[in-house]
Amino acid sequence: MRLVEYMFEKRGNDITREQAIELVSNEHKDAFNAQVAIYRGVHGYGDYAFIDPSKSNRPRVSANTGNHYTLIMDNSSSWKSYPKRSKSLICSTDEGYAIDFGKTYRVYPINGGKIGVCPYRDIWESGHVPGCEFTDVTDNINQIVRTDPIKMDDVDDSYNKMAKAFEKIDKKKDEVLNFMVKYAGTYEKYYLPFLIVICSLE
């Protein structure tokens, strides 16, 4: 019977067992009675914790990888019906998978809370186009923005920075594509127009 956050930095608070019982008896009771359980593995908390990700002072930033796909999910019109990833808790319905990330907690979302579900084991395996996972998106954005024709670093901390980088790519797409084909043998041509379409300013 635990409520927990998962963020790059600790943004929740430990609560008592009595406070946890009060929450799952009222504002979080729908999740308590749900047929599908949600879990999160995380470090740094006691037995019970609480987080409201929508009120966090700092948005969630992807750890150990580029933040491009989070910026896309937060800002692209294709994802407007989904919760903002930077203001969400990242969880799993697989308790065995959650334990890989730390101490495993059962998560009880607030009644009526918006939940986005990916159709695969991990969001990394999801994407806009068949055969193009978010791992591919992030890896190829990293490659493209660091090519000689573009040379823009630190474009994953702001959607506007990323969009401006791709405006620059739009103007030099033939040059960028030639560079990528010449120096990155595994690069597939459809990634470039795909990324330009979803990352252009809206």
ABEGO torsion letter per residue (X at the ends): XBBBBBBABBABBBBBAAAAAAAAABAAAAAAABABBBBBBBBGBBABBBBBAAABABBBBBBGBBAAAAAAAAABAAAAABBBAAABBBBBABAAAAAAAEBBBBBBBBBGBBBBBBABABAAABEABBGBBAAAAAAAAAAAAABAAAGBBGAAABAAAAAAAAAAAAAAAAAAAAAAAAABAABBAAAAAAAAAAABBX
